[in-house]
Amino acid sequence: LVCALGNPGKKYEQTRHNAGWLVLDAAGLPLHYEKKFKGIYASHFS
């Protein structure tokens, strides 16, 4: 189980607020996810 937290929006791209997503991206893990609740929350199961 991997959990990556981050904030939506251009304002937070490449900032510490999206460190979880940056780590997954650097690890080469695919970032395919299902948007939920007006796109604020997402989940992915593989």
mmCIF entry with sequence, helices, sheets and N, C-alpha, C, O atoms, coordinates in Angstrom:
data_MODEL
# 
_entry.id   MODEL 
# 
_entity.id                         1 
_entity.type                       polymer 
_entity.pdbx_number_of_molecules   1 
# 
_entity_poly.entity_id                      1 
_entity_poly.type                           'polypeptide(L)' 
_entity_poly.nstd_linkage                   no 
_entity_poly.nstd_monomer                   no 
_entity_poly.pdbx_seq_one_letter_code       LVCALGNPGKKYEQTRHNAGWLVLDAAGLPLHYEKKFKGIYASHFS 
_entity_poly.pdbx_seq_one_letter_code_can   LVCALGNPGKKYEQTRHNAGWLVLDAAGLPLHYEKKFKGIYASHFS 
_entity_poly.pdbx_strand_id                 A 
# 
loop_
_entity_poly_seq.entity_id 
_entity_poly_seq.num 
_entity_poly_seq.mon_id 
_entity_poly_seq.hetero 
1 1  LEU n 
1 2  VAL n 
1 3  CYS n 
1 4  ALA n 
1 5  LEU n 
1 6  GLY n 
1 7  ASN n 
1 8  PRO n 
1 9  GLY n 
1 10 LYS n 
1 11 LYS n 
1 12 TYR n 
1 13 GLU n 
1 14 GLN n 
1 15 THR n 
1 16 ARG n 
1 17 HIS n 
1 18 ASN n 
1 19 ALA n 
1 20 GLY n 
1 21 TRP n 
1 22 LEU n 
1 23 VAL n 
1 24 LEU n 
1 25 ASP n 
1 26 ALA n 
1 27 ALA n 
1 28 GLY n 
1 29 LEU n 
1 30 PRO n 
1 31 LEU n 
1 32 HIS n 
1 33 TYR n 
1 34 GLU n 
1 35 LYS n 
1 36 LYS n 
1 37 PHE n 
1 38 LYS n 
1 39 GLY n 
1 40 ILE n 
1 41 TYR n 
1 42 ALA n 
1 43 SER n 
1 44 HIS n 
1 45 PHE n 
1 46 SER n 
# 
_struct_asym.id          A 
_struct_asym.entity_id   1 
# 
loop_
_struct_conf.conf_type_id 
_struct_conf.id 
_struct_conf.pdbx_PDB_helix_id 
_struct_conf.beg_label_comp_id 
_struct_conf.beg_label_asym_id 
_struct_conf.beg_label_seq_id 
_struct_conf.pdbx_beg_PDB_ins_code 
_struct_conf.end_label_comp_id 
_struct_conf.end_label_asym_id 
_struct_conf.end_label_seq_id 
_struct_conf.pdbx_end_PDB_ins_code 
_struct_conf.beg_auth_comp_id 
_struct_conf.beg_auth_asym_id 
_struct_conf.beg_auth_seq_id 
_struct_conf.end_auth_comp_id 
_struct_conf.end_auth_asym_id 
_struct_conf.end_auth_seq_id 
_struct_conf.pdbx_PDB_helix_class 
_struct_conf.details 
_struct_conf.pdbx_PDB_helix_length 
HELX_P HELX_P1 AA1 LYS A 10 ? TYR A 12 ? LYS A 10 TYR A 12 5 ? 3 
HELX_P HELX_P2 AA2 ARG A 16 ? ASN A 18 ? ARG A 16 ASN A 18 5 ? 3 
HELX_P HELX_P3 AA3 ALA A 19 ? ALA A 26 ? ALA A 19 ALA A 26 1 ? 8 
# 
_struct_conf_type.id          HELX_P 
_struct_conf_type.criteria    ? 
_struct_conf_type.reference   ? 
# 
_struct_sheet.id               AA1 
_struct_sheet.type             ? 
_struct_sheet.number_strands   2 
_struct_sheet.details          ? 
# 
_struct_sheet_order.sheet_id     AA1 
_struct_sheet_order.range_id_1   1 
_struct_sheet_order.range_id_2   2 
_struct_sheet_order.offset       ? 
_struct_sheet_order.sense        anti-parallel 
# 
loop_
_struct_sheet_range.sheet_id 
_struct_sheet_range.id 
_struct_sheet_range.beg_label_comp_id 
_struct_sheet_range.beg_label_asym_id 
_struct_sheet_range.beg_label_seq_id 
_struct_sheet_range.pdbx_beg_PDB_ins_code 
_struct_sheet_range.end_label_comp_id 
_struct_sheet_range.end_label_asym_id 
_struct_sheet_range.end_label_seq_id 
_struct_sheet_range.pdbx_end_PDB_ins_code 
_struct_sheet_range.beg_auth_comp_id 
_struct_sheet_range.beg_auth_asym_id 
_struct_sheet_range.beg_auth_seq_id 
_struct_sheet_range.end_auth_comp_id 
_struct_sheet_range.end_auth_asym_id 
_struct_sheet_range.end_auth_seq_id 
AA1 1 GLU A 34 ? LYS A 36 ? GLU A 34 LYS A 36 
AA1 2 TYR A 41 ? SER A 43 ? TYR A 41 SER A 43 
# 
loop_
_atom_site.group_PDB 
_atom_site.id 
_atom_site.type_symbol 
_atom_site.label_atom_id 
_atom_site.label_alt_id 
_atom_site.label_comp_id 
_atom_site.label_asym_id 
_atom_site.label_entity_id 
_atom_site.label_seq_id 
_atom_site.pdbx_PDB_ins_code 
_atom_site.Cartn_x 
_atom_site.Cartn_y 
_atom_site.Cartn_z 
_atom_site.occupancy 
_atom_site.B_iso_or_equiv 
_atom_site.pdbx_formal_charge 
_atom_site.auth_seq_id 
_atom_site.auth_comp_id 
_atom_site.auth_asym_id 
_atom_site.auth_atom_id 
_atom_site.pdbx_PDB_model_num 
ATOM 1   N N  . LEU A 1 1  ? 0.848   -1.173 0.000   1.00 0.00 ? 1  LEU A N  1 
ATOM 2   C CA . LEU A 1 1  ? 0.000   0.000  0.000   1.00 0.00 ? 1  LEU A CA 1 
ATOM 3   C C  . LEU A 1 1  ? 0.888   1.229  0.000   1.00 0.00 ? 1  LEU A C  1 
ATOM 4   O O  . LEU A 1 1  ? 1.783   1.360  0.835   1.00 0.00 ? 1  LEU A O  1 
ATOM 5   N N  . VAL A 1 2  ? 0.641   2.114  -0.925  1.00 0.00 ? 2  VAL A N  1 
ATOM 6   C CA . VAL A 1 2  ? 1.379   3.370  -1.019  1.00 0.00 ? 2  VAL A CA 1 
ATOM 7   C C  . VAL A 1 2  ? 0.380   4.506  -0.939  1.00 0.00 ? 2  VAL A C  1 
ATOM 8   O O  . VAL A 1 2  ? -0.646  4.489  -1.619  1.00 0.00 ? 2  VAL A O  1 
ATOM 9   N N  . CYS A 1 3  ? 0.674   5.476  -0.124  1.00 0.00 ? 3  CYS A N  1 
ATOM 10  C CA . CYS A 1 3  ? -0.200  6.633  0.022   1.00 0.00 ? 3  CYS A CA 1 
ATOM 11  C C  . CYS A 1 3  ? 0.611   7.894  -0.245  1.00 0.00 ? 3  CYS A C  1 
ATOM 12  O O  . CYS A 1 3  ? 1.635   8.123  0.398   1.00 0.00 ? 3  CYS A O  1 
ATOM 13  N N  . ALA A 1 4  ? 0.164   8.699  -1.176  1.00 0.00 ? 4  ALA A N  1 
ATOM 14  C CA . ALA A 1 4  ? 0.842   9.961  -1.489  1.00 0.00 ? 4  ALA A CA 1 
ATOM 15  C C  . ALA A 1 4  ? -0.173  11.088 -1.347  1.00 0.00 ? 4  ALA A C  1 
ATOM 16  O O  . ALA A 1 4  ? -1.201  11.098 -2.025  1.00 0.00 ? 4  ALA A O  1 
ATOM 17  N N  . LEU A 1 5  ? 0.115   12.010 -0.486  1.00 0.00 ? 5  LEU A N  1 
ATOM 18  C CA . LEU A 1 5  ? -0.779  13.144 -0.275  1.00 0.00 ? 5  LEU A CA 1 
ATOM 19  C C  . LEU A 1 5  ? -0.267  14.352 -1.039  1.00 0.00 ? 5  LEU A C  1 
ATOM 20  O O  . LEU A 1 5  ? 0.936   14.499 -1.258  1.00 0.00 ? 5  LEU A O  1 
ATOM 21  N N  . GLY A 1 6  ? -1.173  15.200 -1.434  1.00 0.00 ? 6  GLY A N  1 
ATOM 22  C CA . GLY A 1 6  ? -0.784  16.415 -2.132  1.00 0.00 ? 6  GLY A CA 1 
ATOM 23  C C  . GLY A 1 6  ? -1.946  17.372 -2.239  1.00 0.00 ? 6  GLY A C  1 
ATOM 24  O O  . GLY A 1 6  ? -3.099  17.002 -2.015  1.00 0.00 ? 6  GLY A O  1 
ATOM 25  N N  . ASN A 1 7  ? -1.638  18.589 -2.577  1.00 0.00 ? 7  ASN A N  1 
ATOM 26  C CA . ASN A 1 7  ? -2.657  19.622 -2.748  1.00 0.00 ? 7  ASN A CA 1 
ATOM 27  C C  . ASN A 1 7  ? -2.914  19.828 -4.230  1.00 0.00 ? 7  ASN A C  1 
ATOM 28  O O  . ASN A 1 7  ? -1.981  19.786 -5.033  1.00 0.00 ? 7  ASN A O  1 
ATOM 29  N N  . PRO A 1 8  ? -4.177  20.053 -4.606  1.00 0.00 ? 8  PRO A N  1 
ATOM 30  C CA . PRO A 1 8  ? -4.502  20.286 -6.007  1.00 0.00 ? 8  PRO A CA 1 
ATOM 31  C C  . PRO A 1 8  ? -4.138  21.701 -6.440  1.00 0.00 ? 8  PRO A C  1 
ATOM 32  O O  . PRO A 1 8  ? -4.045  22.618 -5.624  1.00 0.00 ? 8  PRO A O  1 
ATOM 33  N N  . GLY A 1 9  ? -3.937  21.851 -7.724  1.00 0.00 ? 9  GLY A N  1 
ATOM 34  C CA . GLY A 1 9  ? -3.753  23.180 -8.296  1.00 0.00 ? 9  GLY A CA 1 
ATOM 35  C C  . GLY A 1 9  ? -2.318  23.519 -8.646  1.00 0.00 ? 9  GLY A C  1 
ATOM 36  O O  . GLY A 1 9  ? -1.366  22.992 -8.070  1.00 0.00 ? 9  GLY A O  1 
ATOM 37  N N  . LYS A 1 10 ? -2.198  24.415 -9.605  1.00 0.00 ? 10 LYS A N  1 
ATOM 38  C CA . LYS A 1 10 ? -0.885  24.866 -10.083 1.00 0.00 ? 10 LYS A CA 1 
ATOM 39  C C  . LYS A 1 10 ? -0.077  25.536 -8.981  1.00 0.00 ? 10 LYS A C  1 
ATOM 40  O O  . LYS A 1 10 ? 1.153   25.490 -8.992  1.00 0.00 ? 10 LYS A O  1 
ATOM 41  N N  . LYS A 1 11 ? -0.761  26.154 -8.038  1.00 0.00 ? 11 LYS A N  1 
ATOM 42  C CA . LYS A 1 11 ? -0.084  26.881 -6.961  1.00 0.00 ? 11 LYS A CA 1 
ATOM 43  C C  . LYS A 1 11 ? 0.863   25.975 -6.171  1.00 0.00 ? 11 LYS A C  1 
ATOM 44  O O  . LYS A 1 11 ? 1.890   26.435 -5.671  1.00 0.00 ? 11 LYS A O  1 
ATOM 45  N N  . TYR A 1 12 ? 0.518   24.690 -6.058  1.00 0.00 ? 12 TYR A N  1 
ATOM 46  C CA . TYR A 1 12 ? 1.290   23.774 -5.223  1.00 0.00 ? 12 TYR A CA 1 
ATOM 47  C C  . TYR A 1 12 ? 2.188   22.816 -6.002  1.00 0.00 ? 12 TYR A C  1 
ATOM 48  O O  . TYR A 1 12 ? 2.878   21.996 -5.396  1.00 0.00 ? 12 TYR A O  1 
ATOM 49  N N  . GLU A 1 13 ? 2.192   22.903 -7.348  1.00 0.00 ? 13 GLU A N  1 
ATOM 50  C CA . GLU A 1 13 ? 3.058   22.025 -8.126  1.00 0.00 ? 13 GLU A CA 1 
ATOM 51  C C  . GLU A 1 13 ? 4.514   22.288 -7.764  1.00 0.00 ? 13 GLU A C  1 
ATOM 52  O O  . GLU A 1 13 ? 4.925   23.433 -7.580  1.00 0.00 ? 13 GLU A O  1 
ATOM 53  N N  . GLN A 1 14 ? 5.278   21.220 -7.665  1.00 0.00 ? 14 GLN A N  1 
ATOM 54  C CA . GLN A 1 14 ? 6.717   21.288 -7.364  1.00 0.00 ? 14 GLN A CA 1 
ATOM 55  C C  . GLN A 1 14 ? 7.018   21.971 -6.029  1.00 0.00 ? 14 GLN A C  1 
ATOM 56  O O  . GLN A 1 14 ? 8.044   22.639 -5.898  1.00 0.00 ? 14 GLN A O  1 
ATOM 57  N N  . THR A 1 15 ? 6.144   21.813 -5.047  1.00 0.00 ? 15 THR A N  1 
ATOM 58  C CA . THR A 1 15 ? 6.376   22.370 -3.713  1.00 0.00 ? 15 THR A CA 1 
ATOM 59  C C  . THR A 1 15 ? 6.335   21.244 -2.687  1.00 0.00 ? 15 THR A C  1 
ATOM 60  O O  . THR A 1 15 ? 5.959   20.116 -3.005  1.00 0.00 ? 15 THR A O  1 
ATOM 61  N N  . ARG A 1 16 ? 6.721   21.555 -1.466  1.00 0.00 ? 16 ARG A N  1 
ATOM 62  C CA . ARG A 1 16 ? 6.701   20.553 -0.395  1.00 0.00 ? 16 ARG A CA 1 
ATOM 63  C C  . ARG A 1 16 ? 5.290   20.071 -0.107  1.00 0.00 ? 16 ARG A C  1 
ATOM 64  O O  . ARG A 1 16 ? 5.108   19.010 0.492   1.00 0.00 ? 16 ARG A O  1 
ATOM 65  N N  . HIS A 1 17 ? 4.299   20.827 -0.520  1.00 0.00 ? 17 HIS A N  1 
ATOM 66  C CA . HIS A 1 17 ? 2.909   20.444 -0.298  1.00 0.00 ? 17 HIS A CA 1 
ATOM 67  C C  . HIS A 1 17 ? 2.519   19.225 -1.136  1.00 0.00 ? 17 HIS A C  1 
ATOM 68  O O  . HIS A 1 17 ? 1.516   18.572 -0.849  1.00 0.00 ? 17 HIS A O  1 
ATOM 69  N N  . ASN A 1 18 ? 3.294   18.921 -2.151  1.00 0.00 ? 18 ASN A N  1 
ATOM 70  C CA . ASN A 1 18 ? 3.041   17.762 -3.006  1.00 0.00 ? 18 ASN A CA 1 
ATOM 71  C C  . ASN A 1 18 ? 4.208   16.787 -2.968  1.00 0.00 ? 18 ASN A C  1 
ATOM 72  O O  . ASN A 1 18 ? 4.462   16.090 -3.950  1.00 0.00 ? 18 ASN A O  1 
ATOM 73  N N  . ALA A 1 19 ? 4.912   16.728 -1.862  1.00 0.00 ? 19 ALA A N  1 
ATOM 74  C CA . ALA A 1 19 ? 6.086   15.854 -1.734  1.00 0.00 ? 19 ALA A CA 1 
ATOM 75  C C  . ALA A 1 19 ? 5.738   14.392 -2.012  1.00 0.00 ? 19 ALA A C  1 
ATOM 76  O O  . ALA A 1 19 ? 6.528   13.677 -2.628  1.00 0.00 ? 19 ALA A O  1 
ATOM 77  N N  . GLY A 1 20 ? 4.581   13.948 -1.571  1.00 0.00 ? 20 GLY A N  1 
ATOM 78  C CA . GLY A 1 20 ? 4.179   12.559 -1.815  1.00 0.00 ? 20 GLY A CA 1 
ATOM 79  C C  . GLY A 1 20 ? 4.095   12.231 -3.292  1.00 0.00 ? 20 GLY A C  1 
ATOM 80  O O  . GLY A 1 20 ? 4.577   11.184 -3.726  1.00 0.00 ? 20 GLY A O  1 
ATOM 81  N N  . TRP A 1 21 ? 3.491   13.112 -4.063  1.00 0.00 ? 21 TRP A N  1 
ATOM 82  C CA . TRP A 1 21 ? 3.385   12.899 -5.506  1.00 0.00 ? 21 TRP A CA 1 
ATOM 83  C C  . TRP A 1 21 ? 4.753   12.993 -6.175  1.00 0.00 ? 21 TRP A C  1 
ATOM 84  O O  . TRP A 1 21 ? 5.029   12.247 -7.115  1.00 0.00 ? 21 TRP A O  1 
ATOM 85  N N  . LEU A 1 22 ? 5.603   13.887 -5.710  1.00 0.00 ? 22 LEU A N  1 
ATOM 86  C CA . LEU A 1 22 ? 6.943   14.026 -6.281  1.00 0.00 ? 22 LEU A CA 1 
ATOM 87  C C  . LEU A 1 22 ? 7.762   12.753 -6.067  1.00 0.00 ? 22 LEU A C  1 
ATOM 88  O O  . LEU A 1 22 ? 8.509   12.343 -6.956  1.00 0.00 ? 22 LEU A O  1 
ATOM 89  N N  . VAL A 1 23 ? 7.629   12.127 -4.900  1.00 0.00 ? 23 VAL A N  1 
ATOM 90  C CA . VAL A 1 23 ? 8.346   10.878 -4.616  1.00 0.00 ? 23 VAL A CA 1 
ATOM 91  C C  . VAL A 1 23 ? 7.864   9.766  -5.542  1.00 0.00 ? 23 VAL A C  1 
ATOM 92  O O  . VAL A 1 23 ? 8.684   9.036  -6.100  1.00 0.00 ? 23 VAL A O  1 
ATOM 93  N N  . LEU A 1 24 ? 6.565   9.625  -5.714  1.00 0.00 ? 24 LEU A N  1 
ATOM 94  C CA . LEU A 1 24 ? 6.046   8.600  -6.623  1.00 0.00 ? 24 LEU A CA 1 
ATOM 95  C C  . LEU A 1 24 ? 6.512   8.843  -8.048  1.00 0.00 ? 24 LEU A C  1 
ATOM 96  O O  . LEU A 1 24 ? 6.858   7.899  -8.758  1.00 0.00 ? 24 LEU A O  1 
ATOM 97  N N  . ASP A 1 25 ? 6.526   10.077 -8.465  1.00 0.00 ? 25 ASP A N  1 
ATOM 98  C CA . ASP A 1 25 ? 6.980   10.418 -9.809  1.00 0.00 ? 25 ASP A CA 1 
ATOM 99  C C  . ASP A 1 25 ? 8.457   10.073 -9.975  1.00 0.00 ? 25 ASP A C  1 
ATOM 100 O O  . ASP A 1 25 ? 8.845   9.505  -10.995 1.00 0.00 ? 25 ASP A O  1 
ATOM 101 N N  . ALA A 1 26 ? 9.282   10.406 -8.990  1.00 0.00 ? 26 ALA A N  1 
ATOM 102 C CA . ALA A 1 26 ? 10.717  10.119 -9.051  1.00 0.00 ? 26 ALA A CA 1 
ATOM 103 C C  . ALA A 1 26 ? 10.988  8.616  -9.030  1.00 0.00 ? 26 ALA A C  1 
ATOM 104 O O  . ALA A 1 26 ? 11.962  8.155  -9.625  1.00 0.00 ? 26 ALA A O  1 
ATOM 105 N N  . ALA A 1 27 ? 10.140  7.854  -8.354  1.00 0.00 ? 27 ALA A N  1 
ATOM 106 C CA . ALA A 1 27 ? 10.307  6.403  -8.278  1.00 0.00 ? 27 ALA A CA 1 
ATOM 107 C C  . ALA A 1 27 ? 9.868   5.714  -9.570  1.00 0.00 ? 27 ALA A C  1 
ATOM 108 O O  . ALA A 1 27 ? 10.091  4.517  -9.747  1.00 0.00 ? 27 ALA A O  1 
ATOM 109 N N  . GLY A 1 28 ? 9.251   6.465  -10.457 1.00 0.00 ? 28 GLY A N  1 
ATOM 110 C CA . GLY A 1 28 ? 8.808   5.900  -11.723 1.00 0.00 ? 28 GLY A CA 1 
ATOM 111 C C  . GLY A 1 28 ? 7.512   5.124  -11.619 1.00 0.00 ? 28 GLY A C  1 
ATOM 112 O O  . GLY A 1 28 ? 7.170   4.366  -12.527 1.00 0.00 ? 28 GLY A O  1 
ATOM 113 N N  . LEU A 1 29 ? 6.780   5.301  -10.520 1.00 0.00 ? 29 LEU A N  1 
ATOM 114 C CA . LEU A 1 29 ? 5.504   4.615  -10.364 1.00 0.00 ? 29 LEU A CA 1 
ATOM 115 C C  . LEU A 1 29 ? 4.428   5.334  -11.166 1.00 0.00 ? 29 LEU A C  1 
ATOM 116 O O  . LEU A 1 29 ? 4.383   6.564  -11.190 1.00 0.00 ? 29 LEU A O  1 
ATOM 117 N N  . PRO A 1 30 ? 3.563   4.567  -11.824 1.00 0.00 ? 30 PRO A N  1 
ATOM 118 C CA . PRO A 1 30 ? 2.502   5.215  -12.600 1.00 0.00 ? 30 PRO A CA 1 
ATOM 119 C C  . PRO A 1 30 ? 1.537   5.963  -11.687 1.00 0.00 ? 30 PRO A C  1 
ATOM 120 O O  . PRO A 1 30 ? 1.222   5.500  -10.591 1.00 0.00 ? 30 PRO A O  1 
ATOM 121 N N  . LEU A 1 31 ? 1.079   7.102  -12.140 1.00 0.00 ? 31 LEU A N  1 
ATOM 122 C CA . LEU A 1 31 ? 0.181   7.930  -11.339 1.00 0.00 ? 31 LEU A CA 1 
ATOM 123 C C  . LEU A 1 31 ? -1.251  7.877  -11.861 1.00 0.00 ? 31 LEU A C  1 
ATOM 124 O O  . LEU A 1 31 ? -1.947  8.892  -11.894 1.00 0.00 ? 31 LEU A O  1 
ATOM 125 N N  . HIS A 1 32 ? -1.686  6.682  -12.270 1.00 0.00 ? 32 HIS A N  1 
ATOM 126 C CA . HIS A 1 32 ? -3.066  6.520  -12.729 1.00 0.00 ? 32 HIS A CA 1 
ATOM 127 C C  . HIS A 1 32 ? -3.963  6.481  -11.503 1.00 0.00 ? 32 HIS A C  1 
ATOM 128 O O  . HIS A 1 32 ? -3.703  5.731  -10.562 1.00 0.00 ? 32 HIS A O  1 
ATOM 129 N N  . TYR A 1 33 ? -4.990  7.265  -11.510 1.00 0.00 ? 33 TYR A N  1 
ATOM 130 C CA . TYR A 1 33 ? -5.871  7.312  -10.356 1.00 0.00 ? 33 TYR A CA 1 
ATOM 131 C C  . TYR A 1 33 ? -7.294  7.613  -10.785 1.00 0.00 ? 33 TYR A C  1 
ATOM 132 O O  . TYR A 1 33 ? -7.547  8.097  -11.889 1.00 0.00 ? 33 TYR A O  1 
ATOM 133 N N  . GLU A 1 34 ? -8.202  7.318  -9.896  1.00 0.00 ? 34 GLU A N  1 
ATOM 134 C CA . GLU A 1 34 ? -9.620  7.567  -10.129 1.00 0.00 ? 34 GLU A CA 1 
ATOM 135 C C  . GLU A 1 34 ? -10.031 8.786  -9.317  1.00 0.00 ? 34 GLU A C  1 
ATOM 136 O O  . GLU A 1 34 ? -9.896  8.792  -8.093  1.00 0.00 ? 34 GLU A O  1 
ATOM 137 N N  . LYS A 1 35 ? -10.527 9.810  -9.986  1.00 0.00 ? 35 LYS A N  1 
ATOM 138 C CA . LYS A 1 35 ? -10.948 11.012 -9.273  1.00 0.00 ? 35 LYS A CA 1 
ATOM 139 C C  . LYS A 1 35 ? -12.257 10.758 -8.540  1.00 0.00 ? 35 LYS A C  1 
ATOM 140 O O  . LYS A 1 35 ? -13.150 10.083 -9.049  1.00 0.00 ? 35 LYS A O  1 
ATOM 141 N N  . LYS A 1 36 ? -12.354 11.308 -7.341  1.00 0.00 ? 36 LYS A N  1 
ATOM 142 C CA . LYS A 1 36 ? -13.553 11.171 -6.518  1.00 0.00 ? 36 LYS A CA 1 
ATOM 143 C C  . LYS A 1 36 ? -13.888 12.514 -5.900  1.00 0.00 ? 36 LYS A C  1 
ATOM 144 O O  . LYS A 1 36 ? -13.017 13.373 -5.768  1.00 0.00 ? 36 LYS A O  1 
ATOM 145 N N  . PHE A 1 37 ? -15.115 12.698 -5.528  1.00 0.00 ? 37 PHE A N  1 
ATOM 146 C CA . PHE A 1 37 ? -15.530 13.863 -4.764  1.00 0.00 ? 37 PHE A CA 1 
ATOM 147 C C  . PHE A 1 37 ? -15.070 15.180 -5.394  1.00 0.00 ? 37 PHE A C  1 
ATOM 148 O O  . PHE A 1 37 ? -14.295 15.923 -4.792  1.00 0.00 ? 37 PHE A O  1 
ATOM 149 N N  . LYS A 1 38 ? -15.545 15.459 -6.587  1.00 0.00 ? 38 LYS A N  1 
ATOM 150 C CA . LYS A 1 38 ? -15.231 16.700 -7.297  1.00 0.00 ? 38 LYS A CA 1 
ATOM 151 C C  . LYS A 1 38 ? -13.743 16.847 -7.589  1.00 0.00 ? 38 LYS A C  1 
ATOM 152 O O  . LYS A 1 38 ? -13.254 17.972 -7.686  1.00 0.00 ? 38 LYS A O  1 
ATOM 153 N N  . GLY A 1 39 ? -13.012 15.750 -7.733  1.00 0.00 ? 39 GLY A N  1 
ATOM 154 C CA . GLY A 1 39 ? -11.604 15.792 -8.124  1.00 0.00 ? 39 GLY A CA 1 
ATOM 155 C C  . GLY A 1 39 ? -10.639 16.173 -7.024  1.00 0.00 ? 39 GLY A C  1 
ATOM 156 O O  . GLY A 1 39 ? -9.442  16.312 -7.274  1.00 0.00 ? 39 GLY A O  1 
ATOM 157 N N  . ILE A 1 40 ? -11.134 16.343 -5.813  1.00 0.00 ? 40 ILE A N  1 
ATOM 158 C CA . ILE A 1 40 ? -10.242 16.731 -4.725  1.00 0.00 ? 40 ILE A CA 1 
ATOM 159 C C  . ILE A 1 40 ? -9.525  15.504 -4.165  1.00 0.00 ? 40 ILE A C  1 
ATOM 160 O O  . ILE A 1 40 ? -8.363  15.596 -3.771  1.00 0.00 ? 40 ILE A O  1 
ATOM 161 N N  . TYR A 1 41 ? -10.207 14.356 -4.125  1.00 0.00 ? 41 TYR A N  1 
ATOM 162 C CA . TYR A 1 41 ? -9.643  13.131 -3.585  1.00 0.00 ? 41 TYR A CA 1 
ATOM 163 C C  . TYR A 1 41 ? -9.502  12.122 -4.714  1.00 0.00 ? 41 TYR A C  1 
ATOM 164 O O  . TYR A 1 41 ? -10.265 12.162 -5.679  1.00 0.00 ? 41 TYR A O  1 
ATOM 165 N N  . ALA A 1 42 ? -8.548  11.232 -4.605  1.00 0.00 ? 42 ALA A N  1 
ATOM 166 C CA . ALA A 1 42 ? -8.364  10.215 -5.627  1.00 0.00 ? 42 ALA A CA 1 
ATOM 167 C C  . ALA A 1 42 ? -7.936  8.911  -4.973  1.00 0.00 ? 42 ALA A C  1 
ATOM 168 O O  . ALA A 1 42 ? -7.399  8.899  -3.866  1.00 0.00 ? 42 ALA A O  1 
ATOM 169 N N  . SER A 1 43 ? -8.184  7.810  -5.681  1.00 0.00 ? 43 SER A N  1 
ATOM 170 C CA . SER A 1 43 ? -7.717  6.521  -5.193  1.00 0.00 ? 43 SER A CA 1 
ATOM 171 C C  . SER A 1 43 ? -7.213  5.702  -6.366  1.00 0.00 ? 43 SER A C  1 
ATOM 172 O O  . SER A 1 43 ? -7.630  5.902  -7.507  1.00 0.00 ? 43 SER A O  1 
ATOM 173 N N  . HIS A 1 44 ? -6.312  4.777  -6.072  1.00 0.00 ? 44 HIS A N  1 
ATOM 174 C CA . HIS A 1 44 ? -5.772  3.900  -7.107  1.00 0.00 ? 44 HIS A CA 1 
ATOM 175 C C  . HIS A 1 44 ? -5.464  2.557  -6.474  1.00 0.00 ? 44 HIS A C  1 
ATOM 176 O O  . HIS A 1 44 ? -4.791  2.493  -5.445  1.00 0.00 ? 44 HIS A O  1 
ATOM 177 N N  . PHE A 1 45 ? -5.942  1.502  -7.069  1.00 0.00 ? 45 PHE A N  1 
ATOM 178 C CA . PHE A 1 45 ? -5.642  0.149  -6.606  1.00 0.00 ? 45 PHE A CA 1 
ATOM 179 C C  . PHE A 1 45 ? -5.107  -0.633 -7.782  1.00 0.00 ? 45 PHE A C  1 
ATOM 180 O O  . PHE A 1 45 ? -5.669  -0.580 -8.876  1.00 0.00 ? 45 PHE A O  1 
ATOM 181 N N  . SER A 1 46 ? -4.018  -1.364 -7.565  1.00 0.00 ? 46 SER A N  1 
ATOM 182 C CA . SER A 1 46 ? -3.493  -2.207 -8.644  1.00 0.00 ? 46 SER A CA 1 
ATOM 183 C C  . SER A 1 46 ? -3.222  -3.599 -8.139  1.00 0.00 ? 46 SER A C  1 
ATOM 184 O O  . SER A 1 46 ? -2.775  -4.456 -8.901  1.00 0.00 ? 46 SER A O  1 
# 
